[in-house]
Amino acid sequence: MFSTCSEHKEPRQNRPGDMSMKARVHVTLKNGVLDPQGKAIEKTLGNLGFQGVGDVRQGKVIELELEETDAAKAEAAVKDMCEQLLANTVIENYTIELAPTESAA
Amino acid sequence: MKAAVVIFPGSNCDRDTLVALERITGRKPTQVWHTETELPDCDLVVLPGGFTYGDYLRAGAMAARSPVMAAVKKRAEDGAHVLGICNGFQMLTETGLLPGALMRNAGLKFLCKDVHLSVERNDTAFTRKYATTKPIRIPIAHHDGNYFADNETLARLEGEGRVAFRYVTKDGAPNDDANPNGSRSNIAGIYSDDLRVLGMMPHPERLIEPALGGSDGRPMFEGLLEALS
């Protein structure tokens, strides 16, 4: 998919069709699910002298480049990916951020 | 009893499982590679322990989406017995064949030691050769064995008698001291609603004869042989 990027050197007007999408998925533990790693981070921050830090929760950020140019379709696809793989909805919540990225053209 | 052991990239208890099954059933299990889309004719499918795909994303997450897992799921729905040990248990929760999730150990450390387990019921194919009155000693070796389920799921598991094993003291008390990893209700293993799918963090295949340090794992395979032959 990257090999085609250099084929369109001439400047073009930006239209939605020229954009690809970048998705950023935030996966976080649900409330009520104990997060031992968050607790360890909290404790170490305390050891380093940072006062007043509480309820540290560790999550994941997953970035995806998508060929899809339609935001609604892209979001639906990423939601499906979250449900099927990226998040374990027994213990995790997820949020999806979508941003158009200009293609390399 | 015909058994199949599914092998994934990063499985590391498949050999022990194959040896335990062959020694006790007298029959060589079929080895099934994770890319297969069909399982051989068998009464028992075992998902062995290991660190498939380096535990990337979540332990068992990638393996649970392997081509072979659709066949395992179908076979379980058709009534075959499925045993998931350690990473295999993690795969079973990741596929939704068993409820809940296995999270990072509460103490964050990788744990490799013998633990004592209560056998909660001995009327299943997996536990019929055990006594419920005496704890068994089985090793654990995991980083992500902290069983989590929400309150509603936990109540359902308890109500339906689906807790298979609990971490207990040597004397059989399921208290915090006996809980190595923070698992809710000291849960070490659970059954599906038809009691044919068992997921457990401890490794019965590692203790099948005294030369290995104990034989408390042996009755599980003897029970399966008796029940499924």
Interface residues (C-beta under 8 A of the other chain):
Chain A: G32 V33 L34 P36 Q37 A40 Q84 L85 L86 N88 V90 I91
Chain B: L57 R58 A61 R65 T93 E94 P99 G100 A101 M103 R104 N105 A106 G107 L108 N146 F148 A149 D150 G182
